[in-house]
Amino acid sequence: MADAKVIPFDDDRSRSGAGRRRGVLPGGRAQGPAPAGPAPVSALPGGQVPEGAAEAVGDASQGGTGGPGSGWDRRIAGGLAFLRRRLTGDYDVDEFGYDKELTDQVLMSMLRPLADKYFRVEVKGIENIPSDGGALIVANHSGTLPLDGLMLQVAVHDNHPAERHLRLLAADLVFMLPVVNELARKAGHTLACAEDAERLLQGGEVVGVMPEGFKGLGKPFGERYKLQRFGRGGFVSTALRAGVPIVPCSIVGAEEIYPMIGNSKTLARVLGVPYFPITPTFPWLGPLGALPLPTKWTIQFGDPIPTDGYPPEAAEDPMLMFNLTDQVREQIQHTLYKLLVQRRSVFF
């Protein structure tokens, strides 16, 4: 939709008394300018002022409304301005389709209650994410549905002092699904390929990757918190080329939201998905079975692993990539075990 042209409203009749011609009083005396302050409050007999009048004058003199609705007025005005920009197309997206305004004002507002009230996410080690410049966050993946990636995005933005935005690398399937494709782009997600990741990192963005992929997301409940293979270490090569630190991240709590006790491979092939989960509630309870269990989450960011000290050709060294990949994986697994020992209960 084309940008709307806003025409300013300029009418002398709508201006204040400062812009009007002064009148003349009887006897030829010129009328003085209107007082700048609020109108005086009439006194009662004996010089008493009506109860509450002084407070009302004080509020008016400070430009306030004196009532609790002023906050709602600002919210409504902000919401209307947001809708106008949406309808007129007067908003910006980057080359990947990321819409910062929509993410901050709508998507984050929808996900935040889920993170704060439902899963009660506790964040540790947020100081290990740099305040500026690129960084690659590498996390474990689990939960049957990828809610852990969304909660990780909220955790970084809401807990980091610089309110940094996490740009997640997502699988091809995400961008093949209707509606989900568009929302993922708007939220800053992009295809999990080395070229896109490197451009984001070199542009100073915080990028998130979950190397386990569908192998971690769809693993049986009996294998919870056991990391799957991290692929061929492509994320290490990308970090080396960009010269950014790798921040290991361990997520506890996501494994139990949909306990996967079975996998219907036939239905998965028919639907064209990697797996079709069977849980204690799904598909037996229908749509209610899609409601995740209210587990208690902990997200911990580990000590960053620097990569800027390696020469440019290090990104092509398979032994170095293997060693760094194994180092990141071991750090995440060790932290997972430590967090599991510390937690009191799955739900508290």
N, C-alpha and C positions, 0 to 999 in steps of 0.2 A: 504494500500500500504506500502511495507517495506521501512525502512529508507534508503535513498541514502547515499552511502559512498563517501565523498568528498576527492579527491586526490589532494594535493597541487601541484601547478605548480612551478617547480624549474629548471631554465635553466640559465646557466652562460651568455648566449648571451642576456638575457633580463635584466641583472643587470645594475646598473649605473656605471659611470666612477670610483667610489671608489673601485669597485671590479675587475677592469681590470689591466693588467700589464702595468707599465709605459713604454713609448717608449723612444728612444734615438735620440736626435737632431744631426745634422751635427757638427763635432768637438768633439763628445764624451760627450757632456753635456746632463745630464739626464733631461727628460721632467718632470716638476713639476705637481702636481695634479691639476685637473680642478678646477676652482674657484667655491666656494659654491653658490655664489649669481647669479643673472641673468646676461646675457651678457650685456656689456656696450652699451649705445646708442651713436651712432656716432654724433658728433657735426657738425653743419653747419658752413660755413665760418663765422668767427667773433666770434666763440664760442657759437652760439645760439643752443638751443636744440629744436628739432621739437615739435610743439604744441601737447600736450596730451601724449607725450612719458613718461614724468616723472610719470604721474598717472598710466600708463600701467605698468611701472617697479615696482611701489609701490604695485599694486595689485598682480603682479606675485611674488614679494618677500614675500608676506603674504600667498601665496598658493591659492589665489582666482582666479577666472576666469575673473574678470573684467566685466562680463556681467550679465544681469538679469536671464540668464538661469540656473545659478548654483542651485537655489532652486528647479527648475523642475528636474534637474539632480538627486538631492538627493531623490526627490519624486519617480522618475522612478526607481531608484536603490532600494529604499525601497519596492516599489510595486513588483518588480521582485523577491526580496528576500522573500516577503510574499507568492507569487505564488509558488516559489520553495518549501517552507516549506509545503504548502498545498498539492502539488503534491507528495512529498516524504513522507508525514505523519509525518514530524518532528515538531510536535506541541503537546501541552499538554491539556488534559481535566480532570476535577475532577471526583469524583465518581458519580456525578449527570449528567455528560455530558456537564458541563459548559466550554465553550471555550473563555477564556478571550481575547486572541489576536483577534479572529474573531469579538467578541463583540465590542472591542474598535476601531478597524480599519475599520470595514465594517458596522455592524449593527448600532452602534451609529452614524456613519457618515451619514447614510441614514435617521435616525430619527431626527437628530439635526436640519436640515432645517425646518422640519415640526413643531418642538417645538419653534424654535427661530423666524422664519419668518412667518409661516402660523398662528399658534395659539398664537404666541407672549407671551409665558408662563412667568408669573411673579412669582418668588419664594420668600416666606417669611418664616422666622423662621428656616432657614437651620441649625442654630447653635444648635437647639434642638436635632439634631442627633449626637450622640457621635462620637468622632474622631477615636476611636478604640473600639473593643469589640462588642458583639452582641446587637442588638436592633430590636424591632418589630414595624414596621410602620403599623398602621391600618387606612385605608382610605375609603371614600365613593366610590360607584361604579355606573357609569351611562354612557349613550351615545349610547346605542343600539349595538355598536361594542366596544370592550375593548381597545380603543385607550388611555384611561386615565391611564391604567397601564403602557403602553409604555412611555407616556409622564412623568409619575412619575419616571420611571427608568432613563430617561435622566436628569430630574431635580435634582435628588440626585447626580448623577455622575458629572454633569457639574458645580454644584453650591457649593458642599461641598468642603471645603479646602483640605480634604484628598482624594478627588475624589473617594468616596466609591461607591461600586457596590451594587445595590439593587437586591436581589434574590426574585422574585415574586412567590407566591404560586398560581397555576392555577387549574382550574376545569378539571375533567376527559376528557371532550369533546375536550379540547385543544390538548391532547395527543392521540386522536383518529383520528385527521385530518391529511391526508398526507401533507408533506412539512411543514405545520405549526408545527407539532410535533417535527420535527428535528430542526427547527429554534428556537422554544421555549427552547428546551434543550440547544442548543448552547448559547442562550442569558442568561442562568442562571435560567430559570424558572423550577420549580419542582412541583410535585403533591401536592395538598393541603391536606396533611395528617399530623397528629401530630408528627409522628416519624421523617419524613424528616425535618419538621420545627425545631424540637428540636435539631437535629444533626447540622443543619446549625447555629442555634443560639449559641449552645455550642462551635461551631468552630469559633465564633467571627464575623459572617456575619450579615449584615443588611437585614432583611427579611420583605417583604411587603405582607399584606393580605387585602382583601376586603370582609368582612364578609357578605355583602348583596348578593353576588353572582349574579345569573341570575335574582333574584327578583329585584335587583337594576338596573342591566344593561338593562333589558327589560321592565321597568315600563313605563306607558303612559306619554306623554308629560305634561298632566295636573297635574301629581303628581311629577313634577320635584323638586329636592332639598328637598324632604321629605324622610328621611331615612327609609328604610325597616327594618325588624327585623334582628338582628345580630346573629341569630342562638342560640345555647346553650352555647356560650361563650368558645368554645374550644380553641380559640387563647389566652384567658386569662390563661387557664390552662397550655398551652405550655410556655408562658412567665414566669409563676411562677416556673415551673420546671427548666427552664434555668436560672432563676434569672436575666433577662434582662429587661430594661425599655420598656414601651409601649409608642409610640409616635403617638398621634392622628393626622390625616392629613385630611384637607378639600380641595376639588377640585371644583372650580367654572369655568364654561365654557363648560364642557363636555356634560352637559345635552342638549345643543342646537345644537350640531353638526349634529344630525339626529333626528329631532323632530318626535317621534313615535306617529302617530295619529290613528293607527290601528294595529291589530295583526291577521293574518290568521292562526287560530289554525289547520285547516285542512292541509294546506301546511306544517306547523310545524311538525305535526305527520307523514306525508309522508316522509319528509326529515330527521326526527329523531333529530330535534333541539328543544330547549326550546320554541322558539317563531319565527314567521316569520314577521318581521317588515314591516309596511306600513307607508311611510313618504310622505311629499308633493312632493318629487322628485323620490322616489323609490316605486314600480318598473316602474313607468310611463316613466321615461327617460332612462331606460335601464342601461348600465354601468355608464353613467353620473350621475345617481341617487345615486351611491355609493360614490360620492365625498362629503366629509364632509363640512359643512359650516364653514367659517373662523372666528370662535368666538374668543373672547379674554379670555385667561385662567389666573386664579390665583391659585397657590398651596401654602397652608400655613400649616406649621408643628407646632403643638401646644406644650405646655409644657409637657415634658415626665412624665409618671406615674411610679415611681420606684416599683419594685417587689422583690428586693433582701432582704428586711427586713422581709419577711414572712417566717415562718417555712416550712420545706419540705412537711409536710402533708397539707399545705394550698391549694395545687393544687387539692385536693380531696374534698374541702369544697364547696358545691353547692351555699350556700348563699354568700360567698365571691366572687365566680366567677360571680354570678348574679350582685352583687353590682359594681364590677369593670367593667363589660361589659356595664352596664347602665351608669357608669361614662364616659367611653370612647365615647359611642354613644352620650350622651348629649353634650360633649365638641365639637364633630365634628359638630353636628346639630347647636349649638349656633354659632360656627365660620362661618358656611355656611350662616346663616342669616345675620351676621355682614358683610361678604364680599359682599353679594347681595345688602345690603343697600349702601355700599361704591362705588360700580361700577357705572360708568356713563352710559354704554350701553353694550348690549350683544356683540357688535362687536368692541368696542373701549375702 
